[in-house]
Amino acid sequence: MGVFVFLPLVLPLSAWPVARLAELHLHPRTATRLLTAVATVMALCSTLCLALLMVVGTAQLPGNPLPDGWSDAEVRAAVPHDEIAGKAAIPALVLVLAVCARTLWRHRRVTQRARRALAGLPGRSVVVLPEEKPYAYALPGGRRDRVVVTTALLRGLTSPERRALFAHERAHLTAAHHRYLLAVRLAARANPFLRPLRTTVVYTTERWADEDAARSVGNRTVVARAIGKAALLPGGGSVPAFAAFTGFASAGPVPRRVAALLRPAPVARSWPSVFTSVGLAAWGAAVGTLVSAMSSANSAVTMVLILHAATPL
């Protein structure tokens, strides 16, 4: 196993440069997909390596379920830092699994609560709530997707701006942004070094919906004006917990979104050129992801061979 078992735990650091540059230089759709893929793979690899280290730590505990031959000095010598890293990995992995399970449970509970709250309200695809707090969000899943908006927000927007609002929220549903956001959220829970990627994906999904709305409406300025006005409405800036990932103009980098919409539309390309800063950062993250996958695979195979050698025939 050697040092390979520890590499996936720290290799997410190689994705930090692209997490910052992607939101500035890549199309939001490309940035979202790239960073989500990198975060998911790296989180899985680091969790696998924690599990492998936990096996090493479990072998040192009385009554462990591993073969008796594992306690041989020759076998333990083949695994590095068995007494330190192995034992430390036990509570670390338990914590990771518990936090990820809690995140999934809360996501499911909050989503179900939102669906039950809207179950008896009219409107198949759009629900207007008579509230004085201006917010809007997209609620995916269930029998149908729905866009929820309050009367306070609709009153503050003109007719073209309302079309931009609904186009933005429908873009969230069409592109299934909630899946990207849940994936990076779980990845950040599994490895704290992946938190910058989660922060960037939260922003790029909003930018992705902004660009889709601008293309649907046919006027980038209208979308920018709608976002700015919604953020400045009295009582704005916060949304319900289940709407946090699709707030039309919730607290966050609203000025950056507006400024981006006032510039020409970003060029959509699948992969940045290697001769640019974002291209180098993207390739660095890709290499880090590949090394992480190879290291975790190498460690897993090595662990299987060691366990097989320690098992009496």
C-alpha positions in Angstrom: 0.0 0.0 0.0 2.7 2.4 1.0 2.0 6.1 0.5 -0.7 5.4 -2.1 -3.3 4.9 0.6 -2.8 8.4 1.9 -2.7 10.3 -1.4 -6.5 10.4 -2.1 -6.9 12.1 1.3 -5.0 15.2 0.2 -5.2 15.1 -3.6 -8.4 17.3 -3.5 -6.0 20.2 -2.9 -5.0 19.8 -6.6 -8.5 20.9 -7.6 -8.5 24.2 -5.7 -7.0 26.3 -8.6 -9.7 25.1 -11.0 -12.4 25.7 -8.4 -11.6 29.4 -8.5 -10.7 29.8 -12.2 -13.6 27.8 -13.6 -16.3 30.2 -12.4 -14.4 33.0 -14.1 -13.4 31.5 -17.4 -15.6 28.5 -18.2 -19.2 28.3 -19.3 -21.2 27.6 -16.2 -22.5 24.3 -17.6 -19.0 23.1 -18.2 -17.7 24.3 -14.8 -20.6 22.6 -13.0 -20.1 19.3 -14.7 -16.4 19.3 -14.4 -16.2 20.2 -10.7 -19.0 17.8 -9.8 -17.2 14.9 -11.5 -13.9 15.8 -9.9 -15.5 16.2 -6.4 -17.5 13.0 -6.7 -14.5 10.8 -7.8 -12.2 12.3 -5.2 -14.7 11.9 -2.4 -15.2 8.2 -3.3 -11.5 7.6 -3.5 -10.7 9.2 -0.2 -13.6 7.4 1.5 -12.3 4.1 0.1 -8.8 4.7 1.4 -10.3 5.6 4.8 -12.1 2.3 4.8 -8.8 0.5 3.9 -7.0 2.2 6.8 -9.9 1.3 9.1 -9.3 -2.4 8.3 -5.7 -1.8 9.4 -6.9 -0.2 12.6 -9.6 -2.8 13.2 -6.9 -5.5 13.0 -5.3 -4.1 16.2 -8.5 -4.3 18.2 -9.3 -7.3 20.4 -11.9 -9.6 18.8 -11.5 -8.2 15.3 -13.3 -10.2 12.6 -10.2 -10.5 10.4 -8.2 -13.8 10.0 -5.9 -14.8 12.8 -2.9 -14.7 10.4 -3.4 -10.9 10.2 -1.8 -10.5 13.6 1.5 -12.0 12.4 4.4 -9.5 12.6 5.2 -10.0 8.9 1.8 -9.1 7.8 1.6 -6.0 10.0 4.9 -4.9 8.7 3.6 -4.9 5.1 1.1 -2.2 6.1 2.5 1.2 6.9 1.7 3.1 10.1 -0.7 0.4 11.1 -1.0 1.4 14.7 -1.3 5.2 14.2 -3.1 5.8 10.9 -5.2 2.6 11.2 -6.7 3.4 14.5 -7.2 7.1 13.6 -9.1 6.1 10.5 -11.8 4.2 12.5 -13.4 7.3 14.1 -12.7 9.3 10.9 -14.6 6.9 8.7 -17.5 6.6 11.2 -17.8 10.4 11.3 -17.8 10.6 7.4 -20.5 8.0 7.1 -22.6 9.5 9.8 -22.4 13.0 8.4 -23.2 11.8 4.8 -26.1 9.8 6.1 -27.4 12.7 8.0 -27.1 15.0 5.0 -29.1 12.5 2.9 -31.7 12.1 5.6 -32.2 15.9 6.0 -32.3 16.4 2.2 -35.1 13.8 1.9 -37.0 15.1 4.9 -37.0 18.7 3.8 -37.9 17.8 0.3 -40.8 15.7 1.4 -42.0 18.4 3.8 -42.0 20.9 1.0 -44.0 18.6 -1.3 -46.6 18.0 1.5 -46.9 21.8 2.0 -47.7 22.3 -1.6 -49.9 19.2 -2.0 -53.2 20.9 -1.6 -52.4 24.1 -3.4 -53.6 24.8 -7.0 -51.2 24.9 -9.9 -49.7 22.0 -11.7 -46.4 23.5 -12.6 -46.4 27.0 -11.0 -47.6 27.7 -7.5 -48.1 31.3 -6.3 -48.0 31.8 -2.5 -49.7 34.8 -1.0 -46.8 35.8 1.1 -45.2 39.2 1.7 -41.7 37.7 1.7 -40.2 37.8 -1.9 -38.6 34.6 -3.0 -38.9 31.9 -5.6 -37.6 28.4 -5.9 -37.8 25.2 -8.0 -39.0 22.0 -6.3 -37.9 18.9 -8.2 -39.1 15.3 -7.9 -42.3 13.6 -6.9 -45.0 13.3 -9.5 -44.2 16.6 -11.1 -41.7 19.5 -10.9 -43.0 22.8 -9.6 -41.9 26.4 -9.6 -42.9 28.2 -6.4 -43.1 32.0 -6.2 -44.6 34.5 -3.8 -46.9 37.4 -4.7 -44.5 39.8 -3.1 -41.8 38.9 -5.7 -44.2 39.0 -8.6 -45.4 42.5 -7.6 -41.8 43.8 -7.7 -41.1 42.6 -11.3 -42.4 43.7 -14.6 -43.9 41.3 -17.1 -40.6 40.6 -19.0 -38.8 40.2 -15.7 -41.3 37.7 -14.5 -40.7 35.6 -17.7 -37.0 35.7 -16.8 -37.8 34.5 -13.3 -39.8 31.5 -14.5 -37.2 30.7 -17.2 -34.5 30.7 -14.5 -36.4 28.4 -12.2 -37.4 26.0 -15.0 -33.8 25.9 -16.1 -32.9 24.5 -12.6 -35.5 21.8 -13.1 -34.6 20.9 -16.7 -30.9 20.6 -16.0 -31.5 18.7 -12.7 -29.2 21.1 -10.8 -30.4 19.6 -7.5 -28.4 16.4 -8.3 -25.2 18.3 -8.9 -25.6 20.2 -5.7 -26.4 17.1 -3.6 -23.4 15.3 -5.1 -20.9 18.1 -4.2 -22.5 18.6 -0.8 -21.9 14.9 0.0 -18.4 15.1 -1.4 -17.6 18.1 0.8 -18.9 16.1 3.8 -16.7 13.2 2.9 -13.6 15.3 2.5 -13.4 18.9 3.8 -10.7 19.7 1.2 -13.5 19.6 -1.4 -15.5 22.4 0.1 -14.2 25.1 -2.4 -15.6 22.9 -5.2 -19.0 22.9 -3.5 -19.0 26.6 -3.1 -18.2 27.1 -6.8 -20.8 24.7 -8.0 -23.5 26.5 -5.9 -22.5 29.6 -7.9 -22.1 28.0 -11.3 -25.5 26.3 -11.2 -27.1 29.7 -10.6 -25.1 31.1 -13.5 -26.1 28.2 -15.7 -29.7 28.9 -15.0 -29.1 32.6 -15.6 -27.6 31.9 -19.1 -30.5 29.5 -20.0 -33.0 32.1 -18.9 -31.2 34.8 -20.9 -31.3 32.6 -24.0 -35.0 31.8 -23.4 -36.0 35.4 -22.9 -33.7 36.7 -25.6 -32.5 39.6 -23.5 -29.6 39.4 -21.0 -30.3 42.8 -19.6 -33.8 41.8 -18.6 -32.5 38.8 -16.6 -29.8 40.9 -14.9 -32.4 43.6 -14.0 -34.8 40.9 -12.6 -32.1 39.4 -10.4 -31.0 42.8 -9.1 -34.5 44.0 -8.4 -35.4 40.8 -6.6 -32.4 41.0 -4.4 -33.2 44.6 -3.5 -36.9 44.0 -2.6 -37.7 44.6 1.1 -37.5 41.3 3.0 -35.5 39.6 0.3 -32.2 37.9 0.6 -33.3 34.7 2.3 -35.4 31.7 1.2 -36.7 28.6 3.0 -34.3 25.8 3.7 -35.6 23.6 0.9 -35.2 26.5 -1.6 -31.6 27.4 -0.7 -30.1 25.8 -3.8 -32.5 27.5 -6.3 -33.1 30.9 -4.8 -33.6 33.4 -7.7 -31.8 36.2 -5.9 -31.0 34.9 -2.5 -28.1 36.1 -0.4 -24.8 35.4 -2.2 -22.8 36.7 -5.2 -25.7 38.5 -6.9 -23.5 41.4 -8.1 -21.2 38.9 -9.9 -24.2 37.3 -11.5 -25.5 40.6 -12.7 -22.1 41.7 -14.0 -21.7 38.4 -15.9 -25.1 38.9 -17.6 -24.2 42.4 -18.6 -21.2 41.0 -20.5 -21.4 38.9 -23.7 -22.6 35.3 -23.3 -19.7 32.9 -22.4 -18.5 30.6 -25.1 -19.6 27.0 -24.5 -16.8 24.6 -25.1 -16.4 21.1 -23.6 -12.8 21.5 -22.4 -10.5 24.6 -22.0 -7.3 25.0 -23.9 -4.2 23.8 -22.1 -2.5 27.0 -23.0 -4.7 29.0 -20.6 -4.6 29.3 -16.9 -8.0 27.6 -16.5 -6.8 24.9 -18.9 -3.7 24.2 -16.8 -5.8 24.2 -13.7 -8.4 21.8 -15.2 -5.7 19.4 -16.4 -4.1 19.6 -13.0 -7.4 18.6 -11.4 -7.9 15.9 -13.9 -4.4 14.5 -13.2 -5.1 14.7 -9.5 -8.4 12.8 -9.9 -6.7 10.1 -12.0 -3.9 9.7 -9.5 -6.4 9.5 -6.7 -8.4 6.8 -8.5 -5.2 4.8 -9.3 -3.9 5.2 -5.8 -7.1 4.0 -4.2 -7.3 1.0 -6.7 -3.7 0.1 -6.0 -4.3 0.2 -2.2 -7.5 -1.9 -2.5 -5.7 -4.6 -4.5 -2.8 -4.6 -2.1 -5.1 -4.9 0.9 -6.9 -7.9 -0.8 -3.6 -9.6 -1.5 -2.4 -9.1 2.1 -5.6 -10.4 3.6 -5.5 -13.4 1.2 -1.9 -14.1 2.3 -2.9 -13.8 5.9 -5.8 -16.2 5.6 -4.9 -19.8 6.2 -5.8 -22.1 3.3 
